[in-house]
Amino acid sequence: HNQFPVNSGTGSVTISGLPARYTPGQQVSVTIRTSQVGATVYGFQAVALDASGHDAGTITLPAGNPQRSQTVTGLVNGIVRTYVEHTIDGIVPSQFDFNEWTFTWTAPSQNVGPITIYAAGNAANSDGNTTGDLIYTSSVTMQGRSRSPVDFDGDGKTDISIFRPSAGEWW
């Protein structure tokens, strides 16, 4: 799938549902959407990594028969990683011009610092070859919640802030 440069088409791959800051043990419903007007089939692969390139959290697939997504492991620079990706049953969209997959990501049991979810999407023409297909990439980074309710940037220091009791929020 390398006929065109990555991200060179008019489509995209998006990652939605993630908070700006995760809470240890938090479960989040994540949706990956690959879009491209006129594509026939779509695929994706995603991984959640900490700053050192190790798996961060766990992925749980939704129940379904047939399964539209699966987890696989791979080895990158000696580090085993767990990826979530489409299955053959998950490539055909239910609507024109995009396909999407949802899974549950569970944050690690303790704050491990920034976690990035990386995704790649394939918008393909379904001709059985790797030509004519477009690849898109995207990522979303979440910060860990600090122990202090007023450490907004995660540097371990209290930030200048105000509390708005009417909304129950720190600013």
N, C-alpha and C positions, 0 to 999 in steps of 0.2 A: 504494500500500500504506500509506495513512495514515489509515485509519478509526479505528485505536486508537493510543494513545500508545506510543512505543517502550518495550520491556521491560515492557509492562503485562499480558502473558498469564502462563500458568503454565509456559511452556517456557523455552528458553535457547539461546544459541550459546556454545560453548566452544572454546578453543584449547588443544591439548595437544601435548606433545613438546618444548617449548622449555626450554632450561636457564635457570637464574637468571642465569648469566654466559656470554656467548658468547666463543669464541676466534676470532680472525681466520682466515677461510678455512674455518671449521668447517661441515660439512654436517649439517643436522638434518631429520628427518622430522617434519613438522607435520600434525596432523589438526584439521580444523574440523568440529564436529558441531552441527547445528541440530536441536533437539528440540521437540516439541509434541504432546501426546496428541491424536489425532484428526485431525491435519493429513493432507492427501493427497499434496502435493508440497512439496519443500523446496529452498531455494537459499541461496547465500552469496556474499559478496565480502570479500576481505581485502587488506591492504596492510602492508608493513614500512617504517617511517619512522624517520629519525634525529630528533634534537631540533629541527632546523631545518625539518622537514617534507619532506625529500628522501628519495627511495628509499634504502633501506639493504639491501644484499645483493642476491641474485638468487633468482628462483623457477624451479625446474625441475619440469615436470609429469611424472607417471608415464606410461609407455607404456600404451596402451589403445586398443581399437577396439570401440565408439566411445569417444571421449574424454569423460570426465565433467566435466572442468574445462578452463579456458582462461585465458590472460593477455590483458589489454586495457590500453590506456593512457588516461589522462585528464589533464586540465589543471586544477589547483587553484591559484588565486592566482599564475598564471604559471609554476607548477612542474609539469613532466611527471611523472606517477606511474604506476607499473605495478601493476595489481591482478590478483589471481587470483580467478576466480569460476566458478560452475557453468556447464555447457552445458545445452542442452535435453535431451541424453541423460543428464545427471547429476541431474535433479530428482526422478526416481522412486526411492523408497527400496527397499532389498532386505528391510527389516524394517519393522514398524509403528512409528509414533510418533517416528522420527528418520531422519536421513540424514547421512552424513559423507563427507568428501573428504580425501585425503592428497596432499601435495606436498613437495618438498624445498626448504628454504630454505638458501642458502649465505651465511654471514656475510661482510661486506666484508673485503678483504685486510688492512686495518689497523683498529685500535680507533677507532671514531668516537663513543664515548660511548654513552649509553643508546639502545637501539633498541626501539621499540614496534610490535607487530603488532596492528592493529585489525581486527576482523571484525564483519560484520553478517550476520544470518541471517534468512531469510524462511520462515515456516511457513504454507503457503497451502492454500486449500480447492479449488483447481483449477477454479473456475467461469468462468475467462476474464476476470474483472474484478479490480480492485485492492481491492475491498471484502472484508471477512471474513478478511483475511490479517494475521498478526502478525509484527512485526519485532523482532528482538533484537540487542543489540550487546554487545561485550566487547573487552577488550584485555589484552595481557600485555607487560610491559616487562622487557627483559634489560639487564644492565649489561655493559660490556666488561671483559674480564680485564685487570687492571693488570700492569705489568711487575714489580712487587714481589709475591712470593707472600704477603706479609702486609698488603697494602692491600685489605682486605675490602670497604670501602665505596666504592672507586674515586675517592677524593679526592686521590690522589697522595702521601699520607702513610702511613708505616708505622703500623699499628695494633697495640695491645697484643695479644699472641697467645702461644699455646703450640703446640708440635709434638707430636703423638702418634705416635711411631714404630711402634707396633703396628698402627695403621690407616693410617699414611703420610699423615696429614691435619694441616693447620694449623687451629687454632681461635682 
